[in-house]
Amino acid sequence: MSPNTKCTSVIKNDHSSESCLKSSHCDNQKQIKSSNNSGNLCAISNKRSIQQTDSQLVQTVPTPHNATQTNETLNGTSSLSMKLGQEKPKENPTYSELGIITEKPKRQDLALKQKRLESFHNWPEDHHLKREDLVDAGFYYAGYGDCARCFYCSGGLRNWEIGDDVWVEHARWFPKCAYVRQQMGQIFIQAVQDLNKTHDKIPFSIVKEKIAAPFWSLHYETKSNPLKRDPAVKTLIECQFLEKDVLEVAEKVKKDNPLSSDLLLEKLKLFRKSRDSNATQEHQSSDSHNSKQIQEQIRDLKEKNVQLREQMLCKICMDSQVEVVFLPCGHLVSCKDCALALKDCPVCRKYVKGMIRTFLG
């Protein structure tokens, strides 16, 4: 595109009135010019990212996927390496490269998911995106159209299209967002940025394929179902109960009662009895024998499980598991969601200067 292109699109005072001056060099493409940036950018995409300024909301569209971009790199590399062991480590890595979050959220009052969910009471009912998915990705409703804004980086997105993934779009348009970096990891952001150079649409499945399988398993599998790390659940799975059955029963039990090995075993037996009511007598006898062995193992592990669960439980919400270490004190007492709403460590009361995500193996 010619550098003398003159084409602008601006939203003022949260209204969607637009003015666009197109030169012969711009054709049908939309040129967006930010009030804080003297350079010109031109993109074909209909997606608009919205940035807050003192006097207006300015729509900005980043460089198209087939143009040269300057992206934040991972461990000093210009693209995501599938062979992580061959990457040459930097002598002086940045906090970002080490996974340390030092930035503070722009809207700390919306750090808790429930607060963000409450902002969606006027969200269009017929919209294809679920408000829960937007909330999980850090967004709250801006109050007009389908514009959603991140509580952490204050970046906004609108004109959502069918097939858009909230996490992918967040990482695509706001790769510097510390919330995405904490929740999904820098390697996820880098994968999205690499794919953005060659893809107009980026399904979540493609990002997963691009990321090395062992890394994905370690960082994201338990994200979809944290119950897999619960001591009671792990005990029954280790005792040869089907993982799918254990997780299904645990999900139901957790809604009304705290998880315990005895309660989970009782409900699991009822679940299996109901499902396998037509099983043979021999099979039932085998189940009874296995059940006695399991009860003995559970009694031996019960005390240890209770202690382990207390250690792993977030001391703020008393529901999710601890996942964040506060810096500089080093205390591991909060889940990743509650940590974002805290200014001081709840244990030592020291000011939290940074935090880092942990993964319990």
C-alpha positions in Angstrom: 0.0 0.0 0.0 1.2 3.5 -0.8 2.4 5.4 2.2 0.4 8.5 1.3 -2.9 6.8 1.9 -5.4 9.0 3.7 -8.2 7.0 5.3 -9.6 7.4 8.8 -12.3 5.8 11.0 -12.9 7.2 14.4 -15.4 6.6 17.2 -16.0 9.5 19.6 -17.9 9.5 22.9 -18.7 5.8 22.5 -20.9 6.5 19.4 -20.4 4.5 16.2 -20.5 7.4 13.7 -17.7 7.0 11.2 -16.0 9.1 8.6 -13.7 7.6 6.0 -11.8 9.4 3.4 -10.5 7.0 0.7 -7.8 7.8 -1.8 -7.3 5.9 -5.0 -4.5 4.0 -3.3 -6.8 2.6 -0.6 -9.5 1.0 -2.7 -11.9 -1.0 -0.5 -9.5 -1.4 2.4 -9.9 0.5 5.6 -7.1 2.8 6.8 -7.1 3.5 10.6 -5.1 6.3 12.1 -4.6 6.6 15.9 -4.5 10.0 17.6 -1.5 8.8 19.5 0.4 7.4 16.4 1.5 9.4 13.5 2.1 6.3 11.3 -0.5 4.9 9.0 -1.9 1.3 9.2 -4.1 -0.4 6.7 -6.0 -3.7 7.2 -8.6 -5.7 5.3 -10.0 -7.3 8.4 -13.5 -6.2 9.6 -12.5 -6.7 13.2 -11.8 -3.5 15.1 -9.6 -3.2 18.2 -10.5 -0.2 20.4 -8.0 1.7 22.5 -9.0 4.3 25.2 -7.6 7.8 25.0 -8.3 10.9 27.1 -10.9 12.4 24.8 -12.1 9.6 22.5 -12.2 6.0 21.6 -10.1 5.4 18.5 -10.5 2.3 16.3 -7.2 0.9 15.3 -6.6 -2.0 12.9 -3.1 -3.6 13.1 -0.9 -4.5 10.1 -2.5 -7.2 7.9 -1.3 -10.7 8.1 0.7 -10.6 4.9 2.6 -7.4 6.0 5.8 -7.1 8.0 5.0 -7.1 11.8 7.1 -6.5 14.8 6.1 -9.1 17.5 7.3 -9.8 20.9 9.5 -12.9 20.7 9.8 -15.8 23.0 13.2 -16.5 24.5 14.8 -14.3 21.9 13.5 -16.2 18.9 11.6 -14.6 16.0 9.1 -17.5 15.7 7.7 -20.3 17.8 10.1 -23.3 17.8 8.6 -26.7 18.0 11.9 -28.0 19.4 12.0 -26.0 22.6 15.1 -27.7 23.8 17.1 -26.2 20.9 16.3 -22.6 21.6 19.3 -20.6 22.7 18.6 -19.0 26.1 19.1 -15.3 26.6 21.7 -14.2 29.2 19.4 -11.5 30.6 15.8 -12.5 29.9 13.0 -10.0 30.7 10.3 -10.5 33.3 7.9 -11.2 30.5 10.0 -14.0 29.1 10.3 -15.5 32.6 6.5 -15.5 33.0 6.6 -12.9 35.7 3.6 -10.4 35.7 4.4 -7.0 37.1 1.7 -5.0 35.3 -1.4 -4.0 37.3 -5.0 -4.4 35.8 -6.5 -1.2 34.5 -9.8 -2.1 36.1 -9.0 -4.0 39.3 -12.6 -3.6 40.4 -13.5 -6.0 37.6 -10.7 -8.6 38.4 -13.2 -11.1 39.7 -15.2 -13.0 37.1 -18.5 -12.5 38.8 -18.1 -8.7 38.6 -17.4 -8.9 34.9 -20.3 -11.2 34.3 -22.6 -8.7 36.0 -21.6 -6.1 33.3 -23.2 -8.3 30.6 -26.8 -7.9 31.7 -27.5 -5.8 28.5 -25.5 -8.1 26.2 -27.4 -8.9 23.0 -29.4 -12.0 23.7 -29.1 -13.3 20.1 -25.3 -12.9 20.0 -23.4 -16.1 19.0 -20.7 -15.6 21.7 -21.5 -16.7 25.2 -21.0 -14.0 27.9 -19.3 -16.6 30.1 -16.6 -17.3 27.5 -15.9 -13.5 27.2 -15.7 -13.2 30.9 -13.3 -16.1 31.2 -11.1 -14.4 28.6 -11.0 -11.2 30.7 -13.6 -9.2 29.0 -16.4 -7.1 30.4 -19.2 -5.5 28.4 -18.5 -1.9 27.3 -22.2 -1.1 27.2 -22.9 -0.7 23.4 -23.1 -3.0 20.4 -21.1 -6.1 20.9 -18.0 -4.2 22.2 -16.2 -6.0 25.0 -13.1 -4.6 26.8 -10.4 -6.4 28.8 -10.3 -5.4 32.4 -6.5 -5.9 32.5 -5.1 -4.2 29.3 -8.2 -2.1 28.6 -8.1 -3.3 25.0 -11.6 -3.6 23.4 -13.0 -5.8 20.6 -16.2 -5.5 18.6 -17.8 -6.8 15.4 -17.3 -10.4 16.5 -17.6 -12.9 13.7 -18.9 -16.5 13.6 -16.0 -18.8 14.4 -14.0 -16.2 16.4 -12.3 -17.7 19.5 -12.2 -15.2 22.4 -8.7 -16.3 23.6 -7.2 -16.3 20.1 -8.7 -12.9 19.3 -7.5 -11.4 22.6 -3.9 -12.7 21.9 -4.1 -11.7 18.3 -5.0 -8.0 18.8 -3.4 -7.4 22.2 -0.3 -9.6 22.4 1.1 -7.5 25.2 -1.8 -8.2 27.6 -0.5 -9.5 30.9 -3.8 -11.3 31.6 -3.5 -13.5 28.4 0.2 -14.1 29.2 -0.7 -15.3 32.8 -3.7 -17.4 31.8 -2.4 -18.9 28.5 1.3 -18.4 28.5 3.7 -16.4 26.2 4.1 -19.5 23.9 0.3 -19.3 23.1 0.5 -15.6 22.3 3.5 -16.2 20.0 1.8 -19.1 18.2 -1.2 -16.8 17.5 1.0 -14.0 16.3 2.9 -16.4 14.0 -0.4 -17.8 12.6 -1.7 -14.2 12.1 0.9 -13.7 9.4 -0.7 -16.4 7.2 -4.3 -16.8 8.4 -7.3 -14.5 8.3 -9.2 -16.9 10.5 -7.4 -18.6 13.4 -9.3 -21.5 15.0 -8.3 -22.6 18.4 -7.5 -26.1 17.1 -4.8 -24.7 14.8 -3.1 -22.9 17.7 -3.1 -26.1 19.7 -1.5 -28.0 16.8 1.2 -25.4 16.5 2.2 -25.7 20.1 4.3 -28.7 21.0 2.1 -31.5 22.4 4.0 -32.1 25.7 3.9 -28.4 26.5 0.1 -28.2 25.8 -0.6 -31.2 28.0 1.4 -29.7 30.9 -0.1 -26.2 30.7 -3.6 -26.6 29.4 -5.2 -30.0 29.8 -5.9 -29.5 33.5 -7.1 -25.9 32.8 -10.3 -27.4 31.2 -11.0 -29.7 34.2 -9.1 -28.8 37.4 -10.9 -31.6 39.2 -8.2 -34.0 37.8 -5.9 -32.6 40.4 -8.2 -33.1 43.3 -6.8 -35.7 45.8 -10.1 -37.6 46.1 -10.5 -37.8 42.3 -6.9 -38.8 41.8 -7.2 -41.6 44.4 -10.3 -43.2 42.8 -8.7 -42.9 39.3 -5.6 -44.6 40.7 -7.8 -47.3 42.1 -8.9 -48.2 38.5 -12.2 -46.4 38.3 -12.8 -45.0 34.9 -11.6 -41.4 34.8 -14.7 -40.3 32.8 -17.0 -41.7 35.5 -15.1 -40.2 38.4 -15.0 -36.8 36.8 -18.7 -36.9 36.0 -19.7 -37.8 39.5 -17.2 -35.4 41.1 -18.7 -32.5 39.0 -22.2 -33.3 40.4 -21.1 -33.8 44.0 -19.0 -30.6 44.0 -22.1 -28.5 43.3 -23.7 -29.4 46.7 -20.9 -30.7 48.9 -17.2 -30.4 49.5 -15.4 -33.3 47.8 -14.2 -36.2 50.0 -13.0 -39.6 49.2 -15.8 -41.4 51.1 -18.6 -39.3 49.6 -17.2 -39.5 46.1 -16.9 -43.3 46.4 -20.5 -43.6 47.7 -21.9 -41.5 44.8 -19.7 -43.3 42.3 -21.0 -46.7 43.4 -24.6 -45.5 43.1 -23.8 -44.1 39.7 -22.3 -47.3 38.4 -25.1 -49.4 40.0 -27.7 -47.3 38.1 -25.8 -47.4 34.9 -24.9 -51.1 35.1 -28.2 -52.4 36.5 -28.3 -55.2 34.0 -24.7 -56.3 34.6 -24.0 -60.0 35.4 -23.8 -61.3 39.0 -20.2 -62.2 38.4 -19.4 -58.6 37.5 -21.3 -57.4 40.6 -19.3 -59.7 42.8 -16.1 -58.5 41.3 -17.1 -54.9 41.9 -17.9 -55.7 45.6 -14.5 -57.2 46.1 -12.8 -54.3 44.4 -14.9 -51.9 46.5 -13.6 -53.4 49.8 -10.0 -53.0 48.6 -10.6 -49.4 47.6 -12.2 -48.5 51.0 -9.1 -49.8 52.7 -6.8 -47.8 50.5 -9.0 -44.7 51.0 -8.9 -45.0 54.8 -5.1 -45.1 54.6 -4.9 -42.0 52.4 -7.8 -40.0 53.8 -5.8 -38.1 56.4 -3.1 -37.3 53.8 -5.6 -36.2 51.3 -7.3 -33.8 53.7 -4.0 -32.1 54.5 -3.0 -32.0 50.8 -6.3 -30.5 49.8 -6.0 -27.7 52.4 -2.6 -26.9 51.2 -3.7 -26.7 47.6 -6.9 -24.7 48.2 -7.0 -21.0 47.4 -7.2 -19.2 50.8 -9.3 -16.4 49.2 -12.2 -18.2 47.5 -11.7 -21.5 49.3 -12.8 -23.2 46.0 -10.2 -23.2 43.3 -6.6 -24.5 43.7 -3.5 -22.3 44.3 -1.7 -21.4 41.1 0.0 -18.1 41.7 3.2 -17.2 43.6 3.3 -13.6 44.9 6.6 -11.7 44.6 8.7 -10.8 46.4 7.4 -12.6 49.4 7.0 -16.0 47.6 3.7 -17.1 49.1 1.6 -19.6 47.2 -1.9 -19.0 48.6 -4.2 -17.9 45.7 -5.8 -19.1 42.5 -5.1 -17.3 39.3 -8.4 -15.4 39.4 -8.3 -14.2 43.0 -4.7 -13.2 42.7 -5.6 -10.4 40.2 -7.9 -8.7 42.7 -5.2 -8.5 45.4 -2.8 -5.6 46.1 -1.2 -7.1 49.2 -0.3 -10.7 50.1 -3.0 -12.1 52.4 -0.4 -13.9 54.5 2.3 -11.4 55.2 0.5 -8.2 54.0 3.5 -7.2 51.8 2.7 -5.2 48.6 2.6 -7.6 45.6 5.1 -6.3 43.1 4.7 -9.2 40.7 3.3 -12.7 40.4 4.1 -15.8 38.5 1.9 -18.7 37.5 2.7 -22.2 38.9 1.8 -25.6 37.6 1.5 -28.4 40.2 2.6 -31.7 38.7 
